[in-house]
């Protein structure tokens, strides 16, 4: 899971986004990138949902 988080962070940084990690009420980690880079003239948001299968 840690490796996947790092990969998502690298992907978000490639898009020029700001990473925000939020743990919701289902104890799932929501990783959201708000990108500043425009693709096809549109700003867009990329959200990843990572399931916490292991505690800690």
Secondary structure, DSSP 8 states (H G I E B T S, - for coil): -HHHHHHHHHHHHHTTEEEEEEE-TTS-EEEEEEE-S-BTTB--EEEEEE---S--
